[in-house]
Amino acid sequence: MIPLANRKILGRFVLFGMVVALYDVILHAVLVFLHLAFEWFELGLEEIIEHFFHTTRQQSQIIVFYLLWFMALCVLYRLWRALPRIVNGFKAQLNQLKAQFLDACSECKSSIKNYWREQSLTQKAKWVASLSLSLYGLTFFAF
């Protein structure tokens, strides 16, 4: 029997593999579902308007069309009003991530410098030779 922790890891690995392998199918299914949900919403709105206001199908479709435009413009207006706050939040997060990245880079540099200082002359020569050979092979096979 597989332990519970390993089953969770295996399940997440399988789920991640399915998402990577089927991302286009999943995206298409989500978009189709959203489109069908929107159509049902629109149809329900048309039926409600027809029932309460005793309009024809064409009149209710025109009313729903302009009503949906009005709702979309309201959402866009709210987004336009909230955009400066959202951008400032992203800038703050970006500055925080930049600071964390610079701290990690400086820590990595100091670790590499300490490692290099601790190596003997023979080990340093091995490192330089292997790096030179790797770069030569890379340029040989790339060009």
PLY file of the C-alpha trace (Angstrom):
ply
format ascii 1.0
element vertex 143
property float x
property float y
property float z
element edge 142
property int vertex1
property int vertex2
end_header
0.00 0.00 0.00
1.28 3.44 -0.91
1.58 5.87 2.06
-0.82 8.81 2.09
1.90 11.45 1.55
3.21 9.59 -1.49
-0.33 9.20 -2.87
-0.85 12.95 -2.60
2.42 13.63 -4.41
1.57 11.05 -7.06
-1.91 12.50 -7.47
-0.55 16.01 -7.89
2.06 14.76 -10.36
-0.61 12.99 -12.44
-2.89 16.04 -12.32
-0.03 18.31 -13.37
0.84 15.92 -16.21
-2.76 15.91 -17.40
-2.94 19.70 -17.34
0.31 19.97 -19.30
-0.73 17.32 -21.80
-4.32 18.50 -22.23
-4.09 22.25 -21.69
-5.67 23.07 -25.05
-8.58 20.67 -24.51
-9.15 21.97 -20.99
-9.00 25.59 -22.16
-11.43 24.85 -25.00
-13.84 23.09 -22.63
-13.75 26.01 -20.18
-14.38 28.53 -22.97
-17.26 26.44 -24.36
-18.76 26.21 -20.87
-18.46 29.99 -20.39
-20.05 30.60 -23.79
-22.97 28.29 -23.00
-23.43 29.92 -19.58
-23.52 33.36 -21.23
-26.07 32.16 -23.81
-28.30 30.73 -21.07
-28.04 33.99 -19.13
-28.97 35.95 -22.25
-31.89 33.65 -23.03
-33.17 33.88 -19.47
-32.95 37.66 -19.60
-34.88 37.69 -22.88
-37.61 35.45 -21.46
-37.96 37.59 -18.33
-38.25 40.78 -20.40
-40.77 39.16 -22.76
-42.86 37.94 -19.84
-42.90 41.08 -17.72
-43.06 43.73 -20.46
-45.08 41.78 -23.08
-42.61 42.42 -25.89
-41.89 40.46 -29.04
-38.80 38.29 -29.45
-37.04 40.95 -31.58
-37.82 43.75 -29.14
-36.58 41.74 -26.18
-33.39 40.83 -28.09
-32.71 44.50 -28.78
-33.36 45.39 -25.13
-31.05 42.61 -23.95
-28.36 43.67 -26.43
-28.28 47.22 -25.10
-28.62 46.02 -21.53
-25.56 43.79 -21.96
-23.63 46.68 -23.51
-24.59 48.84 -20.53
-23.42 46.15 -18.09
-20.14 45.70 -19.99
-19.51 49.45 -19.98
-20.22 49.60 -16.23
-17.71 46.83 -15.62
-15.13 48.58 -17.82
-15.73 51.86 -15.99
-15.21 50.17 -12.61
-12.06 48.53 -13.94
-10.81 51.88 -15.25
-11.41 53.42 -11.82
-9.65 50.55 -10.01
-6.75 50.29 -12.47
-4.39 52.77 -10.69
-4.82 50.88 -7.42
-4.20 47.54 -9.15
-1.11 48.86 -10.93
0.30 50.28 -7.69
-0.25 46.92 -6.01
1.58 45.15 -8.84
4.44 47.66 -8.61
4.76 47.06 -4.87
4.80 43.29 -5.39
7.30 43.64 -8.21
9.61 45.77 -6.04
9.35 43.19 -3.26
10.16 40.35 -5.67
13.06 42.34 -7.09
14.49 42.86 -3.61
14.12 39.16 -2.81
15.77 38.24 -6.12
18.70 40.58 -5.49
19.14 39.16 -1.98
19.12 35.62 -3.36
21.64 36.59 -6.07
24.02 38.18 -3.57
23.73 35.14 -1.29
24.43 32.82 -4.23
27.43 34.92 -5.28
28.90 34.87 -1.78
28.33 31.11 -1.58
30.10 30.57 -4.91
32.99 32.84 -3.84
33.37 30.95 -0.56
33.29 27.63 -2.40
35.94 28.86 -4.86
38.20 30.08 -2.02
37.99 26.70 -0.26
39.13 24.73 -3.35
42.72 23.67 -3.81
44.75 24.72 -6.84
44.22 21.29 -8.43
40.43 21.51 -8.03
40.43 25.03 -9.48
42.39 23.79 -12.50
39.88 20.94 -12.96
36.99 23.41 -12.84
38.60 25.74 -15.38
39.48 22.85 -17.70
35.99 21.36 -17.58
34.38 24.76 -18.16
36.68 25.48 -21.10
36.00 22.06 -22.63
32.25 22.50 -22.14
32.26 25.90 -23.83
34.36 24.53 -26.69
31.95 21.62 -27.18
28.97 23.93 -27.03
30.36 26.27 -29.68
31.50 23.31 -31.80
28.05 21.71 -31.84
26.13 24.98 -32.02
27.98 26.38 -35.03
0 1
1 2
2 3
3 4
4 5
5 6
6 7
7 8
8 9
9 10
10 11
11 12
12 13
13 14
14 15
15 16
16 17
17 18
18 19
19 20
20 21
21 22
22 23
23 24
24 25
25 26
26 27
27 28
28 29
29 30
30 31
31 32
32 33
33 34
34 35
35 36
36 37
37 38
38 39
39 40
40 41
41 42
42 43
43 44
44 45
45 46
46 47
47 48
48 49
49 50
50 51
51 52
52 53
53 54
54 55
55 56
56 57
57 58
58 59
59 60
60 61
61 62
62 63
63 64
64 65
65 66
66 67
67 68
68 69
69 70
70 71
71 72
72 73
73 74
74 75
75 76
76 77
77 78
78 79
79 80
80 81
81 82
82 83
83 84
84 85
85 86
86 87
87 88
88 89
89 90
90 91
91 92
92 93
93 94
94 95
95 96
96 97
97 98
98 99
99 100
100 101
101 102
102 103
103 104
104 105
105 106
106 107
107 108
108 109
109 110
110 111
111 112
112 113
113 114
114 115
115 116
116 117
117 118
118 119
119 120
120 121
121 122
122 123
123 124
124 125
125 126
126 127
127 128
128 129
129 130
130 131
131 132
132 133
133 134
134 135
135 136
136 137
137 138
138 139
139 140
140 141
141 142
